[in-house]
Amino acid sequence: MRYGTIVIGGGQAGLAMGYYLKQSNESFLILDKGQELGEVWKDRYDSLQLFTPRMYSSLPGLILEGKQHGFPSKDEIADYLKRYAEAFALPVALNTQVLSVTRNEMGFCVETTKGIFYALKVVVATGPFQTKRIPAFASSLSEDVLQLHSSEYKNPGQLKQGNVLVVGGGNSGAQIAVELSELRETYLAISKKPSYFPLTISGKSVFWWLDKLGILKVRNTSIIGNLIQKKGDPLFGSELKNAIRNLSVTLKGRVVNGKDEQIIFDDSTTLEVNNIIWATGFQQKYDWIQVDGVFDQQDKIIHNRGISPVKGLYFLGLPWQSRRGSSLLQGVGYDAKYIIEHMKTTTM
């Protein structure tokens, strides 16, 4: 089948792109490998709560209902994405995994598990959460050590008896460590001292204040934007700080190796572990895009605000694509609008 545009990925980025494509009256189709919209959110750990409030968790054209300074749950977001696609009658093909994208003089050929689709333009909106990043030495650990990536962790009931080591100092790792510390001996391995940011100030979300200061809108190429990227995200809330102070969570340094039941840290100390949660994030993998000129020598995407050097090929939902929230609900609509405006002024 032939379309004007194929959007690969039915998460928040793909749906935001669909919203603007719908307004342009162009034929398009959104492909997603999941069984239902919002599946990625629904599959995250049970207690997951966003640290961005509802007022900054909406996509274009449809407000996320509820207390606007409050923080939505992951199931709330999953349901919202379904409702969003229904509200704008977005064409989505589920259970459709993309196997390859190639290009010829007629446009793009998108091969999937449900057949081949053709399009003049392709928007890759698969987001940053693609391939689990787990260190190679994890395979050297004993089978008696239960290992889960944070994307596989649901609740404490999955773990075996004994202690748990959470590896990774991001917000997911911090939330999981705090949750587990209520039930068992918990360690958190991080590479640098954590910095904390309050979730609310004077009854309003810290993101409301950051928005008023213009921080949420700083460009990725600006001096402030570069500083924020180098520093990385802080930990939002004080739960982990309190757990460390109460000795419920013990901080460890960066994990450098491991074998059998033993983990080795960068200060040469060791720890015998029973459970490990790898909150080590994801890496982007685009080996299925078989088009010349898309990647540099380090296999990184070449793009300017999501516009690739290959005519008709776009990316959406990348971290810091144009600003801090580009991979989040709060920012994908901004980047999607920029891409649709570029499409309108480009003849194929």
FENFEN-V359993 format. One record per residue. N is the residue number from 0. RES is the residue in one small letter. PSI is psi as a letter, one per 40 degrees, with the letter a starting at -180 (none if undefined). NEAR is the number of other C-alpha atoms within 8 Angstrom. Layout:
N,RES,PSI,NEAR / N,RES,PSI,NEAR
This chain:
0,m,i,5 / 1,r,h,6 / 2,y,i,12 / 3,g,d,10 / 4,t,h,13 / 5,i,h,14 / 6,v,h,16 / 7,i,h,14 / 8,g,h,14 / 9,g,f,15 / 10,g,a,13 / 11,q,d,11 / 12,a,d,18 / 13,g,d,15 / 14,l,d,14 / 15,a,d,13 / 16,m,d,13 / 17,g,d,12 / 18,y,d,11 / 19,y,d,11 / 20,l,d,11 / 21,k,d,10 / 22,q,d,7 / 23,s,e,6 / 24,n,f,6 / 25,e,i,9 / 26,s,h,7 / 27,f,i,12 / 28,l,h,11 / 29,i,h,16 / 30,l,h,15 / 31,d,h,13 / 32,k,e,10 / 33,g,i,10 / 34,q,e,7 / 35,e,i,6 / 36,l,i,11 / 37,g,e,12 / 38,e,d,10 / 39,v,d,9 / 40,w,d,10 / 41,k,d,9 / 42,d,e,9 / 43,r,i,12 / 44,y,i,11 / 45,d,d,7 / 46,s,e,6 / 47,l,h,9 / 48,q,h,8 / 49,l,i,9 / 50,f,e,7 / 51,t,h,9 / 52,p,i,14 / 53,r,d,15 / 54,m,e,9 / 55,y,f,9 / 56,s,f,11 / 57,s,i,11 / 58,l,i,12 / 59,p,h,8 / 60,g,e,4 / 61,l,h,7 / 62,i,h,8 / 63,l,h,9 / 64,e,i,6 / 65,g,i,6 / 66,k,h,6 / 67,q,d,9 / 68,h,e,9 / 69,g,i,9 / 70,f,h,11 / 71,p,i,10 / 72,s,i,10 / 73,k,d,13 / 74,d,d,8 / 75,e,d,8 / 76,i,d,11 / 77,a,d,14 / 78,d,d,9 / 79,y,d,9 / 80,l,d,13 / 81,k,d,10 / 82,r,d,8 / 83,y,d,10 / 84,a,d,11 / 85,e,d,8 / 86,a,d,7 / 87,f,e,8 / 88,a,f,6 / 89,l,h,12 / 90,p,h,8 / 91,v,h,9 / 92,a,h,9 / 93,l,i,11 / 94,n,f,8 / 95,t,g,12 / 96,q,h,10 / 97,v,h,13 / 98,l,d,9 / 99,s,i,10 / 100,v,h,13 / 101,t,i,10 / 102,r,i,10 / 103,n,a,7 / 104,e,e,4 / 105,m,e,6 / 106,g,b,11 / 107,f,i,13 / 108,c,h,12 / 109,v,h,13 / 110,e,h,11 / 111,t,i,12 / 112,t,e,8 / 113,k,e,6 / 114,g,a,6 / 115,i,h,9 / 116,f,i,11 / 117,y,i,12 / 118,a,i,14 / 119,l,d,12 / 120,k,i,12 / 121,v,h,13 / 122,v,h,12 / 123,v,h,11 / 124,a,f,14 / 125,t,e,14 / 126,g,i,12 / 127,p,e,11 / 128,f,g,10 / 129,q,c,10 / 130,t,h,8 / 131,k,h,10 / 132,r,h,8 / 133,i,h,8 / 134,p,i,5 / 135,a,d,5 / 136,f,e,9 / 137,a,d,9 / 138,s,e,5 / 139,s,e,8 / 140,l,i,12 / 141,s,i,8 / 142,e,e,6 / 143,d,e,6 / 144,v,h,11 / 145,l,h,10 / 146,q,h,8 / 147,l,h,10 / 148,h,i,12 / 149,s,d,13 / 150,s,e,8 / 151,e,e,9 / 152,y,h,11 / 153,k,d,9 / 154,n,i,8 / 155,p,d,8 / 156,g,e,5 / 157,q,d,7 / 158,l,i,7 / 159,k,i,8 / 160,q,i,5 / 161,g,a,9 / 162,n,i,11 / 163,v,h,14 / 164,l,h,12 / 165,v,h,15 / 166,v,h,14 / 167,g,h,14 / 168,g,f,13 / 169,g,a,10 / 170,n,d,9 / 171,s,d,9 / 172,g,d,14 / 173,a,d,13 / 174,q,d,11 / 175,i,d,9 / 176,a,d,14 / 177,v,d,13 / 178,e,d,9 / 179,l,d,11 / 180,s,e,12 / 181,e,e,7 / 182,l,d,7 / 183,r,i,9 / 184,e,h,10 / 185,t,h,14 / 186,y,i,13 / 187,l,h,16 / 188,a,h,14 / 189,i,i,13 / 190,s,e,9 / 191,k,i,6 / 192,k,h,5 / 193,p,i,7 / 194,s,i,6 / 195,y,i,10 / 196,f,h,9 / 197,p,i,9 / 198,l,d,9 / 199,t,i,8 / 200,i,h,8 / 201,s,f,4 / 202,g,e,5 / 203,k,i,9 / 204,s,i,13 / 205,v,d,10 / 206,f,d,10 / 207,w,d,8 / 208,w,d,9 / 209,l,d,10 / 210,d,d,10 / 211,k,d,7 / 212,l,e,6 / 213,g,e,8 / 214,i,d,8 / 215,l,e,10 / 216,k,e,8 / 217,v,h,11 / 218,r,i,9 / 219,n,d,12 / 220,t,e,6 / 221,s,i,8 / 222,i,d,6 / 223,i,d,7 / 224,g,d,13 / 225,n,d,10 / 226,l,d,8 / 227,i,d,9 / 228,q,d,9 / 229,k,d,6 / 230,k,d,6 / 231,g,i,6 / 232,d,i,7 / 233,p,i,10 / 234,l,h,11 / 235,f,h,10 / 236,g,i,9 / 237,s,e,9 / 238,e,d,8 / 239,l,d,12 / 240,k,d,8 / 241,n,d,8 / 242,a,d,12 / 243,i,d,11 / 244,r,d,7 / 245,n,e,7 / 246,l,f,7 / 247,s,d,12 / 248,v,h,15 / 249,t,h,9 / 250,l,h,9 / 251,k,i,9 / 252,g,a,11 / 253,r,h,10 / 254,v,h,12 / 255,v,e,8 / 256,n,i,8 / 257,g,i,12 / 258,k,i,11 / 259,d,b,8 / 260,e,e,12 / 261,q,h,11 / 262,i,h,13 / 263,i,h,12 / 264,f,i,13 / 265,d,e,9 / 266,d,e,5 / 267,s,e,6 / 268,t,i,7 / 269,t,i,8 / 270,l,h,7 / 271,e,h,7 / 272,v,i,13 / 273,n,d,13 / 274,n,i,13 / 275,i,h,13 / 276,i,h,13 / 277,w,g,13 / 278,a,f,13 / 279,t,e,11 / 280,g,a,10 / 281,f,i,10 / 282,q,i,10 / 283,q,h,8 / 284,k,h,6 / 285,y,f,5 / 286,d,e,5 / 287,w,e,8 / 288,i,h,8 / 289,q,g,9 / 290,v,h,8 / 291,d,i,5 / 292,g,e,8 / 293,v,d,10 / 294,f,i,10 / 295,d,a,9 / 296,q,e,5 / 297,q,e,5 / 298,d,f,6 / 299,k,i,7 / 300,i,h,8 / 301,i,h,10 / 302,h,i,9 / 303,n,h,6 / 304,r,f,7 / 305,g,e,12 / 306,i,h,10 / 307,s,i,13 / 308,p,e,9 / 309,v,h,7 / 310,k,h,6 / 311,g,e,10 / 312,l,h,12 / 313,y,i,12 / 314,f,i,12 / 315,l,i,17 / 316,g,e,15 / 317,l,i,11 / 318,p,h,9 / 319,w,f,10 / 320,q,d,14 / 321,s,d,9 / 322,r,a,13 / 323,r,d,15 / 324,g,e,12 / 325,s,d,17 / 326,s,e,16 / 327,l,i,10 / 328,l,d,14 / 329,q,e,11 / 330,g,e,12 / 331,v,d,17 / 332,g,d,13 / 333,y,d,8 / 334,d,d,15 / 335,a,d,13 / 336,k,d,10 / 337,y,d,8 / 338,i,d,11 / 339,i,d,11 / 340,e,d,8 / 341,h,d,8 / 342,m,d,9 / 343,k,d,7 / 344,t,e,6 / 345,t,h,6 / 346,t,h,5 / 347,m,none,5
